[in-house]
Amino acid sequence: MDISKLKYAYFIGIGGIGMSAIARFFHSHGIFVYGYDRTRTQLTMQLGNEGMTIHYNEDIGYIKSLNIYPDDSLVVYTPAIPSFNKELNYFRENDFDIKKRAEVLGLISKTKDAVCVAGTHGKTTISTLTAHLFTNSEIGCSAFIGGISKNYGTNYLHSDKSPFVVLEADEFDRSFLHLSPYLSVITSMDADHLDIYGDKKHLTRSFKEFAMLTRPGGTLILKKGLDNIPVPAESVRFTYHLNEKCDFYATDIELVGDKYRFTLNSPFGTIKDLVLGIPGLLNVENAIAASALALSGGVSEQELRNGLKTFKGIRRRFEYVIKSKEFILIDDYAHHPAEIKATIASVKTIYPGKNIHVVFQPHLYSRTKDFAKEFAEELDAVDKVYLMDIYPARELPIPGVESDLIKGKMKNKEVFLCDEENIFELIMSDKPDILLTMGAGNIDSLVPVLEEKLRKSLKL
């Protein structure tokens, strides 16, 4: 892929969080960016405001009117696009250069020192914080992240001077095997994406392959306990954990308000009285992983201290939407049982004794089928649950798999099936102290509506 020879880049599924970051990369290099997505969102409208041209109907006539040709164009698509998509097939039939999102990201990773964040949980928080730590140092970085940074209002950061690029190493569809990591971390390898891998054994095998891609002289940082992950002989291996002794770990962890203060112990020295700018004990562990990457890349102690303190987080990752003495609304992207468990545990630690209700939208029929029991167990930890319909994303329905499958496995009887029409009335009739909205589907579009109605009704 020679960017200097490209004039146009066309994105099929441009509204995806990963696709939009790559679109911003091409746009920043002076390439005309066009794109299709089936849904108009806040993100696609922002891309339009930045100068990209986006439409929302599969329209071959429209593509022809753009007068783009194979010799100076690149077509990028996401695996979420079905094989029968008319636009994708038009480009295939007319000999355009077509690449998956992961292939393009892999090619970009070979042009710089790639800082890759892998794992079934924590990728977006760790990669966004890592990018912030590098950006707030003399080293700097470019970054492609899987969420909207609240510090920068974007999922793409650009630097002409820095040798580093921070990337999320996504295990879905084995995408991360296209990358060329220089510094990397693996956070976890819980069973997930079983529609792709079939079982955990094959998922683990892909993570091992990813680890072995580490460049000579590079560094791989593993969550303590992932002992079966190999490391190339020419690479450095570190471990990290929240509070168990290893290469990078925390001591003196103290909750101050809703934020944490801690001491970081590392091969680079002991750094006391660090304060993380976002809440959640899980995020302290995420901060340790990000700090390990930053220190390995040359970020100084003082730069690390300032970066951790000024980090504002990511939209939809333990994001306070309403925070008052009377009522709290927190929105979170959690869509796997382990993530739900961590979010609920963090809320209970910060707000002991409070009445907690959850609005949960399951993501994917396959994930719901595979983890219905585990979803039920974790959701049983709160006082009341409102279950929305499953968000299908790329999948067709599976007979017998509905949100009711989770409800049927729960011990808590305060569980209600709901939709956008009746959710507000259900919430107001119960008046919880804390409401969590969780899921990776389109539940994010419901949150602003809920916020407006709740503020008005509660006079906040």
ABEGO torsion letter per residue (X at the ends): XBAAABABBBBBGAABAAAAAAAAAAAAAGBBBBBBBABBBAAAAAAAAAGBBBBABBBAAAAAAAGBBAAABBBBBBAABBAABAAAAAAAAAGBBBBBAAAAAAAAAAABBBBBBBEABGAAAAAAAAAAAAAABAAEBBBBBABBBAAAGBABBBBAABABBBBBBBABGGAAAABBBABBBBABABBBGAAAAGBAAAAAAAAAAAAAABBBGBBBBBBBGBAABBBBAABBBBBBBAABBBABBBBGBBBBEABBBBBBBBAAEBBBGBBBABBEAAAAAAAAAAAAAAAAAGBBAAAAAAAAAABAEBBGBGBBABBBAABBBBBBABABAAAAAAAAAAAAAABBGBBBBBBBBBBEAAAAAAAAAAAAAAAAABABBBBBBBBAEABBBBBGBBAAAAAAABABABBBBBBAAAAAAAAAAAGBABBBBBEABAAAAAAAAAAAAAAAAAGX
